[in-house]
């Protein structure tokens, strides 16, 4: 789907659906007022009757639109203008776009929100609309004979009367389209079933992306993993017939002396819990336990497509965690790549073992800051809910940069404590550390475990167990993989480039 820019008056745009954002106020913006006049005052009549209030994400459909070129008009409420944010704007736009994308072969034009707060300048608005057009028209029904979500036959971003040049606006639209495709790459990988996405095929997908975008890509097979002393990762993989992999990819968009960001992802392509077997209800969405790795690949794809002037190294550890006679066992003592010994007290706390070796490898490379992403703990979901990412760090300055990027993209992230007292839960009588603490503060103890494997590198751990996968759909969001944090990582890379 290609998205283009239109600067024509709203009433002159020939499309099946004209999506018009409106604020919760008594006055229409100039361009909406002109549209209202062309419609014979219909929008004003609806507002006077209380049928068009502009409340957040309120949808009002005009199935016929006499007097204008569009066949239908769909208004979407943005709430009060003063309180509009990136997050609330995207919820409203996606609600409207998803409603239209439930119909096949539709042409759509989405107008930029008029009179938005100064923080939401037109170029950013154009980017957001384009991203939402791509994300909102893609669903999780990859295997359905009759899907419920369809790409648009034509998509326009309408910016009548904008002070910015058409070239600048079109560039913003193109950027938004790339970001949307990056988000959808992550969503697609998470949504595919575990018989299709497993360590070897995920690594192959990495190699495919690397070939398309001319990135360096190094795939570690079992002999290489053993050579790299990744014994914790290898132990998790022992119970599966699917051999493990690790992948290291590099994008060099800046000079050799420029800083390098490292992105690390947990890639447990299916997590049964191993011998600490999950119940069926806890296992049915465990195809999504590789969302951290998928997020890293999606973000790197976006960064490379946008040709950002930064250097990025991305690394993912890929395993299946399965029960069998060869599975790693409770009471085993593993030695991670950096020499730390780990007593296994729960084989369902496997993601941190995979990350331990990958983080240790990356910390030995010439990188200036590390961010890892993992669907690591249910405890983080208990603490923050299903839509908020937990952030844990050993370097507050590095974390603040990440939090700033998240705020810019409207993705909710909350920094969690990293008090040294949580290390007490990981003390062990037979090894350097246990792989799990008590039930109290489990998200923090998991982060404190990971902290042992990053040496002195600035590091942020993002626990995306809640927001990475949605169990059901909402008006603004498709169920399944969400692509959470892809936008933030791209924004962070862009900030680093500045």
C-alpha positions as CSV (number, residue, x, y, z in Angstrom):
1,X,0.0,0.0,0.0
2,X,1.4,3.3,-1.1
3,X,0.3,6.4,0.9
4,X,0.3,9.8,-0.9
5,X,-0.3,13.4,0.1
6,X,-3.2,15.6,-0.9
7,X,-3.4,19.4,-0.3
8,X,-6.8,19.7,-2.0
9,X,-9.7,21.1,0.0
10,X,-11.5,18.4,1.9
11,X,-14.6,18.7,-0.1
12,X,-12.7,18.1,-3.4
13,X,-11.0,14.8,-2.4
14,X,-12.4,11.9,-4.4
15,X,-12.4,8.9,-2.1
16,X,-14.7,6.3,-0.6
17,X,-14.1,7.5,2.9
18,X,-13.1,10.9,4.1
19,X,-12.0,10.7,7.7
20,X,-12.2,14.0,9.5
21,X,-10.9,14.5,13.1
22,X,-12.9,17.0,15.2
23,X,-12.3,18.4,18.6
24,X,-14.8,18.6,21.5
25,X,-15.8,22.2,21.2
26,X,-18.6,24.4,19.8
27,X,-16.5,25.7,16.9
28,X,-15.2,23.8,13.8
29,X,-11.8,24.5,12.4
30,X,-11.6,26.5,9.2
31,X,-11.2,23.5,6.9
32,X,-14.0,21.5,8.6
33,X,-16.2,24.6,8.5
34,X,-15.7,24.8,4.7
35,X,-16.5,21.1,4.5
36,X,-19.6,21.6,6.6
37,X,-20.7,24.4,4.2
38,X,-20.2,22.1,1.2
39,X,-22.3,19.5,3.0
40,X,-25.2,22.0,3.4
41,X,-24.5,22.5,7.1
42,X,-25.0,18.8,8.0
43,X,-22.0,18.6,10.4
44,X,-23.3,21.6,12.3
45,X,-26.8,20.1,12.5
46,X,-25.3,16.9,13.9
47,X,-23.4,18.9,16.5
48,X,-26.4,21.0,17.5
49,X,-28.4,17.8,18.0
50,X,-25.7,16.3,20.2
51,X,-24.9,13.5,17.7
52,X,-21.4,14.8,17.0
53,X,-19.7,15.8,20.2
54,X,-16.0,15.3,19.4
55,X,-15.5,13.2,22.5
56,X,-12.3,10.9,22.3
57,X,-12.6,8.3,19.6
58,X,-16.3,9.0,19.0
59,X,-17.2,7.8,15.5
60,X,-20.0,9.4,13.4
61,X,-20.6,8.1,9.9
62,X,-22.3,9.9,7.0
63,X,-23.1,7.0,4.7
64,X,-23.8,9.5,1.9
65,X,-22.2,12.9,1.4
66,X,-24.0,15.1,-1.1
67,X,-22.2,18.2,-2.3
68,X,-18.6,16.8,-1.9
69,X,-16.4,14.5,-4.0
70,X,-16.1,11.8,-1.3
71,X,-18.7,9.1,-1.1
72,X,-18.8,9.0,2.7
73,X,-17.6,11.1,5.6
74,X,-16.5,9.6,8.9
75,X,-15.8,12.0,11.8
76,X,-13.6,10.9,14.7
77,X,-13.5,12.8,18.0
78,X,-10.3,13.9,19.5
79,X,-11.6,15.3,22.8
80,X,-10.5,18.8,24.1
81,X,-7.8,20.3,21.9
82,X,-5.7,21.3,24.9
83,X,-5.4,17.7,26.1
84,X,-4.6,16.0,22.8
85,X,-1.5,13.8,23.0
86,X,0.2,11.4,20.6
87,X,-1.3,8.5,22.5
88,X,-4.9,9.8,22.5
89,X,-4.6,10.9,18.8
90,X,-3.4,7.5,17.7
91,X,-6.2,5.8,19.6
92,X,-8.8,8.0,17.8
93,X,-7.2,7.6,14.4
94,X,-6.8,3.9,14.7
95,X,-10.4,3.5,15.8
96,X,-11.5,5.2,12.6
97,X,-9.0,3.6,10.3
98,X,-9.8,0.1,11.6
99,X,-13.5,0.6,11.0
100,X,-12.9,1.5,7.4
101,X,-10.3,-1.4,6.9
102,X,-13.0,-3.9,7.7
103,X,-14.3,-3.3,4.2
104,X,-12.5,-4.6,1.1
105,X,-11.0,-2.5,-1.7
106,X,-11.6,0.9,-0.1
107,X,-10.1,4.2,-0.8
108,X,-9.5,6.4,2.3
109,X,-8.3,9.9,3.0
110,X,-7.5,11.0,6.5
111,X,-7.3,14.7,7.2
112,X,-4.6,16.0,9.5
113,X,-6.1,17.1,12.9
114,X,-6.8,20.9,12.6
115,X,-5.6,23.4,15.2
116,X,-3.6,20.7,17.2
117,X,-1.4,21.8,20.1
118,X,2.0,23.2,19.0
119,X,3.8,20.1,20.2
120,X,1.9,18.2,17.4
121,X,3.2,20.1,14.4
122,X,1.9,19.2,10.9
123,X,5.0,17.1,9.9
124,X,4.6,14.9,13.0
125,X,0.9,14.6,12.4
126,X,1.4,13.5,8.8
127,X,3.9,10.9,10.0
128,X,1.4,9.6,12.6
129,X,-1.5,9.4,10.2
130,X,0.6,7.5,7.7
131,X,1.8,5.0,10.3
132,X,-1.7,4.5,11.6
133,X,-3.0,3.8,8.0
134,X,-0.4,1.0,7.7
135,X,-1.0,-0.5,11.1
136,X,-4.7,-0.1,11.2
137,X,-5.3,-1.9,7.9
138,X,-3.3,-5.0,9.0
139,X,-4.8,-7.7,11.1
140,X,-3.8,-11.0,12.8
141,X,-5.9,-13.3,10.6
142,X,-2.9,-14.6,8.7
143,X,-4.4,-18.0,8.3
144,X,-8.1,-17.1,7.7
145,X,-9.8,-17.9,4.4
146,X,-11.9,-14.7,4.9
147,X,-9.9,-12.1,6.7
148,X,-11.6,-9.3,8.6
149,X,-8.9,-6.7,7.8
150,X,-7.9,-5.4,4.4
151,X,-5.2,-3.1,3.0
152,X,-6.6,0.0,1.3
153,X,-6.9,0.3,-2.4
154,X,-5.8,3.9,-2.1
155,X,-4.7,5.9,1.0
156,X,-4.3,9.7,1.2
157,X,-3.1,12.0,3.9
158,X,-5.1,15.2,3.5
159,X,-3.3,18.4,4.5
160,X,-5.2,21.3,3.0
161,X,-3.7,24.7,3.6
162,X,-0.6,23.5,5.5
163,X,2.2,26.0,5.8
164,X,4.8,23.3,5.3
165,X,6.0,22.5,1.8
166,X,4.5,19.5,-0.1
167,X,8.0,18.0,-0.2
168,X,8.4,18.1,3.6
169,X,4.9,16.7,4.1
170,X,5.4,13.9,1.6
171,X,8.7,13.0,3.3
172,X,6.9,12.8,6.6
173,X,4.2,10.6,5.1
174,X,6.9,8.3,3.7
175,X,8.6,8.1,7.1
176,X,5.3,7.2,8.7
177,X,4.7,4.5,6.2
178,X,8.1,2.9,6.9
179,X,7.5,3.1,10.6
180,X,4.2,1.4,10.1
181,X,5.8,-1.4,8.1
182,X,8.4,-1.9,10.8
183,X,5.6,-2.2,13.4
184,X,3.8,-4.7,11.2
185,X,6.9,-6.8,10.7
186,X,7.1,-7.3,14.4
187,X,3.4,-8.0,14.6
188,X,3.5,-10.5,11.8
189,X,6.3,-12.5,13.4
190,X,4.5,-12.6,16.8
191,X,1.2,-13.6,15.1
192,X,2.7,-16.5,13.1
193,X,2.2,-19.9,14.7
194,X,5.1,-21.7,16.5
195,X,5.2,-24.5,13.9
196,X,6.2,-21.8,11.4
197,X,8.4,-19.5,13.5
198,X,11.1,-21.4,15.4
199,X,14.8,-20.6,15.9
200,X,16.0,-21.6,12.5
201,X,13.2,-19.9,10.5
202,X,13.4,-16.7,12.7
203,X,17.2,-16.6,11.9
204,X,16.4,-17.1,8.2
205,X,14.0,-14.1,8.4
206,X,16.8,-12.1,9.9
207,X,19.1,-13.1,7.1
208,X,16.4,-12.1,4.5
209,X,15.9,-8.7,6.1
210,X,19.7,-8.2,6.2
211,X,20.0,-9.1,2.5
212,X,17.3,-6.7,1.5
213,X,18.8,-3.8,3.4
214,X,22.5,-4.6,3.0
215,X,23.1,-5.3,6.7
216,X,25.8,-7.4,8.3
217,X,24.3,-10.6,9.6
218,X,26.0,-13.4,11.6
219,X,24.0,-16.5,12.5
220,X,25.4,-18.6,15.4
221,X,24.6,-22.3,15.0
222,X,25.1,-24.9,17.8
223,X,28.8,-25.3,17.3
224,X,29.3,-21.6,17.3
225,X,27.1,-21.2,20.4
226,X,29.3,-23.7,22.2
227,X,32.4,-21.9,20.9
228,X,31.0,-18.7,22.3
229,X,30.4,-20.4,25.7
230,X,26.7,-19.7,25.6
231,X,25.9,-22.6,28.0
232,X,22.9,-21.0,29.6
233,X,21.1,-20.5,26.3
234,X,22.1,-24.0,25.1
235,X,20.7,-25.5,28.3
236,X,17.3,-23.9,27.7
237,X,17.2,-25.3,24.2
238,X,18.2,-28.9,25.2
239,X,14.6,-30.1,25.6
240,X,13.5,-29.2,22.1
241,X,14.1,-31.0,18.8
242,X,14.5,-27.5,17.2
243,X,18.2,-26.4,17.4
244,X,18.9,-23.0,18.9
245,X,20.3,-20.0,17.1
246,X,21.6,-16.6,17.9
247,X,21.7,-13.8,15.4
248,X,23.9,-10.6,15.4
249,X,23.1,-7.9,12.9
250,X,24.8,-4.6,12.3
251,X,23.7,-1.4,10.7
252,X,26.4,1.2,10.1
253,X,24.7,4.4,9.3
254,X,27.3,6.7,10.8
255,X,31.1,6.8,10.9
256,X,33.3,4.3,12.7
257,X,33.9,6.8,15.5
258,X,30.2,7.4,16.1
259,X,28.4,5.9,19.1
260,X,26.8,2.5,18.7
261,X,23.4,1.4,20.2
262,X,22.9,-2.2,21.0
263,X,19.4,-3.8,20.9
264,X,19.0,-7.2,22.4
265,X,15.9,-9.4,22.2
266,X,14.6,-12.5,23.9
267,X,13.5,-15.0,21.3
268,X,11.8,-18.0,22.9
269,X,9.8,-19.0,19.9
270,X,7.6,-21.2,22.1
271,X,7.7,-21.5,25.9
272,X,6.0,-24.6,27.4
273,X,7.7,-23.8,30.7
274,X,10.0,-26.8,30.3
275,X,9.9,-29.3,33.2
276,X,8.2,-26.5,35.2
277,X,5.3,-27.0,32.8
278,X,2.8,-24.2,32.3
279,X,-1.0,-24.9,32.5
280,X,-2.7,-24.8,29.1
281,X,-4.2,-21.4,29.7
282,X,-0.7,-20.0,30.4
283,X,0.8,-21.7,27.4
284,X,-1.7,-20.9,24.6
285,X,-0.2,-17.4,23.8
286,X,3.4,-18.5,24.3
287,X,4.1,-18.3,20.6
288,X,4.5,-14.6,21.5
289,X,7.4,-15.2,23.9
290,X,9.7,-14.2,21.1
291,X,8.2,-10.7,20.9
292,X,11.4,-9.1,22.3
293,X,13.4,-10.5,19.4
294,X,10.7,-9.6,16.9
295,X,10.7,-6.0,18.3
296,X,14.5,-5.8,17.8
297,X,14.2,-7.0,14.2
298,X,11.3,-4.6,13.5
299,X,13.1,-1.6,14.9
300,X,16.3,-2.4,13.0
301,X,14.3,-2.7,9.8
302,X,12.8,0.7,10.4
303,X,16.1,2.3,11.3
304,X,17.8,0.9,8.2
305,X,14.9,1.8,5.9
306,X,14.9,5.3,7.1
307,X,18.7,5.4,6.7
308,X,19.2,7.1,10.0
309,X,22.8,8.3,10.6
310,X,23.5,6.0,13.6
311,X,25.3,2.7,14.3
312,X,23.2,-0.2,15.6
313,X,24.1,-3.7,16.6
314,X,21.1,-6.0,17.2
315,X,21.4,-9.4,18.8
316,X,18.7,-12.1,19.5
317,X,18.8,-15.4,21.3
318,X,16.5,-18.0,19.7
319,X,15.3,-21.2,21.5
320,X,12.3,-23.3,22.2
321,X,11.7,-24.3,25.8
322,X,10.2,-27.8,25.8
323,X,9.9,-30.7,28.2
324,X,11.7,-33.9,27.3
325,X,14.2,-36.4,28.6
326,X,17.0,-34.1,27.7
327,X,15.5,-30.9,29.2
328,X,17.5,-28.9,31.7
329,X,16.4,-29.7,35.2
330,X,15.7,-28.1,38.5
331,X,18.9,-28.1,40.6
332,X,21.2,-28.0,37.6
333,X,24.0,-25.4,37.8
334,X,24.8,-23.6,34.5
335,X,27.8,-21.5,33.7
336,X,26.9,-18.4,31.6
337,X,29.2,-16.9,29.0
338,X,30.8,-14.5,31.5
339,X,31.6,-17.2,34.0
340,X,28.7,-16.6,36.4
341,X,27.2,-19.8,37.7
342,X,23.4,-20.2,38.0
343,X,21.4,-22.7,39.9
344,X,18.1,-23.5,38.1
345,X,15.1,-23.5,40.4
346,X,12.5,-23.0,37.8
347,X,12.8,-23.9,34.1
348,X,10.0,-21.5,33.3
349,X,12.4,-18.6,34.2
350,X,14.2,-19.4,31.0
351,X,14.2,-16.0,29.2
352,X,16.7,-14.5,31.6
353,X,19.1,-17.4,30.9
354,X,18.9,-16.8,27.2
355,X,19.5,-13.1,27.7
356,X,22.3,-13.7,30.1
357,X,24.5,-15.1,27.4
358,X,23.5,-12.7,24.7
359,X,23.9,-9.6,26.9
360,X,27.3,-10.9,28.0
361,X,28.4,-11.2,24.4
362,X,27.1,-7.7,23.5
363,X,28.7,-6.1,26.5
364,X,32.1,-7.3,25.2
365,X,31.5,-5.5,21.9
366,X,32.2,-1.8,21.2
367,X,28.8,-0.5,22.1
368,X,27.9,2.6,24.0
369,X,24.5,1.7,25.4
370,X,22.4,-1.5,25.6
371,X,18.6,-1.9,25.5
372,X,17.1,-5.4,25.9
373,X,13.5,-6.3,25.3
374,X,11.7,-9.3,26.7
375,X,8.3,-10.7,27.6
376,X,10.1,-11.6,30.8
377,X,7.7,-11.7,33.8
378,X,4.1,-11.9,34.6
379,X,5.0,-9.9,37.7
380,X,5.5,-6.8,35.5
381,X,2.0,-7.2,34.1
382,X,0.6,-7.5,37.7
383,X,2.5,-4.3,38.6
384,X,1.8,-2.2,35.5
385,X,-1.1,-3.7,33.6
386,X,-1.3,-5.0,30.1
387,X,-0.4,-1.7,28.2
388,X,2.6,-0.3,30.1
389,X,6.2,-1.4,29.6
390,X,8.4,-1.6,32.7
391,X,11.9,0.0,32.4
392,X,14.9,-1.1,34.6
393,X,18.3,0.4,34.4
394,X,21.8,0.7,35.7
395,X,22.3,4.2,34.2
396,X,19.6,6.8,34.7
397,X,20.8,9.1,32.0
398,X,20.6,6.4,29.4
399,X,17.1,5.4,30.7
400,X,15.9,9.0,30.5
401,X,16.8,9.1,26.9
402,X,14.7,6.0,26.3
403,X,11.8,7.4,28.3
404,X,12.0,10.7,26.3
405,X,11.7,8.7,23.1
406,X,8.7,6.8,24.5
407,X,7.0,10.0,25.5
408,X,7.6,11.4,22.0
409,X,5.9,8.3,20.4
410,X,3.1,8.0,22.9
411,X,4.1,4.6,24.1
412,X,3.6,4.2,27.9
413,X,6.7,3.2,29.8
414,X,7.3,3.4,33.6
415,X,10.7,3.2,35.3
416,X,10.9,0.6,38.1
417,X,13.2,0.6,41.1
418,X,16.5,-1.3,41.0
419,X,17.4,-1.3,44.7
420,X,20.4,-3.5,45.7
421,X,18.2,-5.2,48.4
422,X,16.5,-7.2,45.6
423,X,19.8,-9.0,45.1
424,X,19.2,-10.8,48.4
425,X,16.5,-12.9,46.8
426,X,19.0,-14.2,44.3
427,X,21.6,-15.4,46.7
428,X,22.4,-19.0,46.4
429,X,24.2,-21.7,48.5
430,X,25.6,-23.7,45.6
431,X,26.2,-21.2,42.8
432,X,26.8,-17.5,42.3
433,X,23.1,-16.8,41.7
434,X,19.7,-18.5,41.5
435,X,17.6,-18.0,38.4
436,X,14.5,-16.9,40.3
437,X,13.7,-15.1,43.5
438,X,10.5,-15.1,45.6
439,X,7.1,-14.1,44.3
440,X,7.6,-10.6,45.7
441,X,9.0,-8.0,43.2
442,X,9.6,-10.7,40.6
443,X,10.0,-8.2,37.7
444,X,12.7,-6.4,39.7
445,X,14.6,-9.5,40.7
446,X,14.6,-10.7,37.1
447,X,16.1,-7.3,36.1
448,X,18.7,-7.6,38.9
449,X,19.6,-11.0,37.5
450,X,20.2,-9.5,34.0
451,X,22.2,-6.7,35.4
452,X,25.0,-9.2,36.2
453,X,25.6,-9.8,32.5
454,X,26.0,-6.2,31.1
455,X,29.4,-5.4,32.8
456,X,29.6,-1.6,33.1
457,X,27.7,-0.7,29.9
458,X,24.8,1.7,30.2
459,X,21.8,-0.6,30.0
460,X,18.0,-0.5,30.0
461,X,15.8,-3.6,30.3
462,X,12.3,-3.3,28.9
463,X,9.8,-5.9,30.2
464,X,7.1,-6.0,27.5
465,X,5.2,-9.0,28.8
466,X,2.0,-6.9,29.0
467,X,1.9,-4.7,25.9
468,X,3.6,-7.0,23.4
469,X,0.6,-9.2,22.9
470,X,-3.1,-8.4,23.2
471,X,-5.4,-11.3,24.1
472,X,-8.4,-9.6,22.4
473,X,-9.1,-6.7,20.0
474,X,-10.3,-3.2,21.0
475,X,-11.7,-0.5,18.8
476,X,-8.3,1.1,18.5
477,X,-6.2,-2.1,18.5
478,X,-6.0,-5.4,16.9
479,X,-5.6,-8.5,19.0
480,X,-2.4,-10.5,18.8
481,X,1.0,-8.9,18.3
482,X,1.0,-5.2,18.9
483,X,4.5,-4.1,17.8
484,X,4.9,-2.2,21.1
485,X,8.2,-0.3,21.5
486,X,9.2,-0.4,17.8
487,X,8.3,3.3,17.4
488,X,10.2,4.1,20.6
489,X,13.4,2.4,19.5
490,X,13.3,4.1,16.1
491,X,12.7,7.5,17.9
492,X,15.6,6.8,20.2
493,X,17.9,6.0,17.3
494,X,16.8,9.2,15.6
495,X,17.5,11.2,18.7
496,X,20.9,9.6,19.0
497,X,21.6,10.6,15.4
498,X,20.8,14.3,16.3
